[in-house]
């Protein structure tokens, strides 16, 4: 089965074609400076490779879709319903679904929703203290970056030869952390939407909702005005005054506000490591991934500094090296790793299982229908 796996960025479209289940990459490409996804998708060439399915790393479709599903009208309706909770993400994927249906008619499209890995969170970690009606309408913690956290959990288990109590730190333009116990997500920082949790590049992170209501009433702002401010002007950009909130730009800025933004970010990561260790009743490993987590030795060092009481100690030489590796000191109680993630591979595996199951169900249905048709007697003629 040849699966087309697009990665839809804010201004780019990367894609791979994987032959499953061998997981062999048989094609890849990248389009830069994308301003119109519909036009970009129409330009994609698979080089004559037949495509059996399209698999999207979709974000949010509410409580009924914490998994991987073949796209139908119900999936699309749920994504539209939760568009206000993930406006930037869902809008892109809804456009992409429509564009792929036109560009590759008849090819099934699968959405592997990010909350899938977090479906194992216990109820007490998932609920908010909101009125019951809110919970009934889907206001609970979902968690996101599920494909990345799942890949990291599996990669750490492979490298260490065991599952344990792991804190996965996906740190980049979009950041989240996950407590993983025995390979299963038990808590995560993002909640009802990708806005919550750690400060992201331009998204605000955790915030007292009454502060939002206060500012709306004080200035007469509409819901859409506030949504744009908090999604595009909050987070590290809002704290630092550096447009875009890229950590590399903050480190280069040299301003007091830029330094303060990094202090806030590091503090939240350190605090969450301690909180997740408490939630799991211990800590065996920490894994850093994402654009920042994987590549910034200085930020890893700052996030781990002061956590020696938990058994966390970094080796300066290992931390400054490259590639998937241990960066903790020899003999340290807690193993610290720096790893590259592979969300597309997790999406491909989920989509392959989903499409294979769908094919098997279709075959069973066909077999049942054929077996229910009375056989014609010998000599009978068609009507």
N, C-alpha and C positions, 0 to 999 in steps of 0.2 A: 504494500500500500504506500503510494507516494503522497506525502502530506506537505502542503504549502503552509509555512509558519511565518506570518508577517509580524514584525515588531514595530508598532506605530508610535513614533516619538512626536514631540511637539513640532519639530521642523524636519524630520527625517522619516524614511520608511525603509527599514532593513528587512530582509526576508531570507529564509532558508527553505530548501526542499529536502526533506528527509525521507528515506526509504525505511519503512517500518515493517516488522519490528527490529530490523538489524541496526537501526539508528544511524545509518550511513548518510552522510551529507552528499547529495548528488547535484546540488546547485545552490547558489546564493547570490544576492545582489543588494544594492543600496541606492536609494534615491535621496539626494540632499536638497535643502532649501524648499521643502514641500510646503506649499501654502494652500493647496487644494487636493485633498485626499482622493476625491473622485477622479480627478485628472491623472494623479500619480498612479493610481491602481490601474487605470486604463492603459498606461504605458508599460506595465510589467510584461516581460517576456519570459516564459519558462523554457525557452530553447527547445521546444518540441517535446519536452518531458510531460507525459500524461499526468494529470493531477487527479487524485482520488478523493481528496478532501482538503478543506481549508480550516486551519485551527487558530483561533484568536485567544489571546490572553485577556479575556474580558474582565471587567472590574465589578460591577454592582447590578444585581437584579433582585435583591431582597431575599426574604427567608426561604422561598420555594426553590431558589437556584444557588445553593451552596455546593455546587458540583460542576460536572461537565455535561453539556447538553447539545444535541443537534438543534440548530436554530429553526424555530418555527414562529408562527404569529404570537404564541404565548410568551416565548422568550423575548421577542422584540417588545411586546407590550409591557413586560416587567422591567426591561431596561429603560423604557420611556418613563415608567412610573417613578423609578429611582434616579432619573436624570438630575433632579435638584440636589441629590446627595453626592453625586460625582459628576458635576456638569462638564468639566473638561474631558474626562475619560469617556463617559458614556456617549457624549456627542460624537467623538471621533469614531468609536466602534459602531455606532448606529449608521453613520455615514459609510464606514468601511463595509458593513454587511450588505447594504444596498448596492454599493459599487461592485463588490465581488459577485453578487447575484447577477449583475448585468455583464461583467467582464468574463465570468466563467459560469454561464448558465448550466444548471443541472448538477453542478458539483456541490455536495453537501458541505455546509459550514457548521463548525462546532465552536461553541464558546466554553472555554475552561475558565470558570469564574474564580477570582483570586481568593474569596473566602473559603474555598473548599478545604484547604489544609487546616483551617481553624475550626472546622466543624466538630472537632474533638474537644474543644474547650468545655470545661464543666459549666453547668448552668450558673453557678454563683460567680463565675468570672465573666459571664456574658451579659448579665442584666444590669440595667440602669434603674435608679430610684425615681422612675417617672410614673405617671398615672397608668393604670392597667390598660386603658384604651390605647395609649401610645405603644405599649409593648405588643398589643394585639395587632397593631398596624405596622409592626416590623421595626420599631425603634429599640434595637438591641445592638450589642457589639458584634460586628462581623469579622473584622480583621482583613488586612489586605497584604500584598506582596507574598501571597501564599505559595506561588510556584518557586520563588527564590528561597523562602525559608524551608520548603520541603527539600529542594536540591541541596541546600547547605546541611540539613539534618542527615541526609543520606551520604553526602560527601564526608562529613565528619566521622560518621560511623564506619565508613570505608577506611579512612586514614588511621583511626584509632583502634579499629577492630572491635568496637562495641558501641552500643547506644548508652547514653547516660543523661545527665542533667545539663542541658546546653542552653546558652543564651545566644541567639543568632541576631547579629546587628547588621541590618541592611541599611547602609548609610550612603546617601547620595543626594541628588536634587530632590528626590522623594525618599524619606527615611522612615523605617519602622524597626522595632525589635520584637523578638518572639521568644517566649519561654517554651522549651521543647524537652519533654520528659519521656525517655524511652522511645524517641522518634515521633511523639505525638505532641501537637500544639496544645498547651494548657493555658496560655495567656499571650496577649500581644498588645502593642501600644495603640495601633489604629483601631477605631471603634465603629460607630455607625457609618462614618464616612472616612475617606482618605485624608480629611482635613485634620483629624485629631491625632494625639500622641506627641511625638517629637516635633520640634520646629522643622519644617521643610524649607526648601529654597525660597518659595514665595507663599507657602500656605502656613497658617498661623499655629498649628499644633493645639495642644490643650488650652481651653479658654472658658472662663466662667460665662455661661450663656446670658446672664443678666447684664454683663458688660455690653453685649451686642444690643440687647433691648434698650439699655440706657442711651447708647449712641444713636440708635434709630429714632427714638422719641425726641432726643435733644436736637437733632439736625433734620428730622423729617425725611430721613433716607428711606428709599424703597428696599425691598428684599433683594432685588437684583443689584442695586448699588452696593449694598453691604457684601453680597456674595462676591462681587468682582474685587472689592477692596481686600477681603480676607483671603481670596484665592490667588490674587496676583500681586498684592502689595504687602502681604504679611510675612510671617516666618523670618528667616535670616535677612531677607531684603528689608523688611519692616524694621527690624532691630538695628541694622547696620546703616541703612540709607544707601546701600550699594545695590543698584538695579540688578535684578535677576537672582541675587542671593547665592551665587556660586562661591563655594568655600575657597577656591583658588583666588578669586577676586577679593574676597574678604581678607585672606592672608596677605595679599599684595597691597591692599589699601593702606594699611598702617595707621588707620584712624582709631580713636578711642571707641567709637561706636561699633566699628568692625570687630575690634578685639573683644568688646563686651558681648556681641552676638555669638562669637565662638565660645566664650565662657559659658553662656547660657546653654548652648548646644551640648558642650562637653558635660556640664553639670547634669543635664537631663539624661544623658547616656549613662553616666556613672550611677545616678540615683536609681535608674531602671535596672541596671545589673544587680544592684543590691536587693531591690524589690522582688525581682524574679527569682533570685537565689532563695529568698524567704518563702516565696510561693511554692517553690519546688522542694523545699526542705534540704537544700544543698546545691552545690555547683561543681560540675566536673570540667566544663569547657566553655569557652567563649569564642565565637567565630565572627570575624569582621569581613564584610563583603560590600558590594556596591561601589560606585565610583570613588567615594571618599574612603569607605572602610577598607577596601582592598588596596588602595594606592597611596594613602596618606599615612606614612610612618609616624609623623609628628602627632597627628590626631589620635591614632591608636595609643600612643604613649600617654597622651594627656587623659584619655578616657580610662586608662588603667591605673594612672597614678593615684595613690591614696587608697587603693583597694588591696593592699598587701595583707590586711587582716583577714581577707577571704582566701588567701593563698595565691594571689595573682602577682606574678613578677615577669616582666618582659626581658628578653635578651636583646641588647641594642644592635648587635650584628645581625641576628636573625630578623629583627624587625625592619632593618634597612635593606634587606635582600629583596628578591622578586620571586614570583611564582607562588603556587599553592604550597604552604609550609606552616610549620609550627613557629611561632614567634615568642613563645614563653621560655623562661630560663630552664635549664636542665634541673629536674627535681622539683619544679614548682608544683604545688598541689593542684592548681587549676591550669589546664592546657589552653593556651590561646593560639588561635590560628588566623591567618590571612588567606582568603580564598576568592577565586573568581566564581561567579554564579552562572547558571545556565537555565534561565526560565523557559527558553524555547524548547529544550529537551523535555522538561516536565510537561509542558503543554502538549507536545507531540505524543508522549506516552499516554496521557489522559485521553487525547482525541482518538488515538488508535484503539484503545479499549472501548471507548464509547461507540465508535463506528463499527467495530467488530461485533459488539453486542447488538447493535441495531440491525446489522446484516443477518445475524443468527435469528433474531426475532422475526425478521421479514421472511426468512427461509422457512421457519416453523409455520408461520401463517400461511404461506403458499402451499406447504405440504398438507396442512390441515384442510385447506380449501379444496385441493385436488382429491384428497381422500374422501371428502364429503360428497363429491359429484358421483352419482350412480353410473356404473359402467354400462355401456351399451351391450346388448346381447349380440352374439355373433349373427352376422347377416343384416343387422340393423343399419339404416342409412341416416346420414345427417339430415336435420330438418332445414 
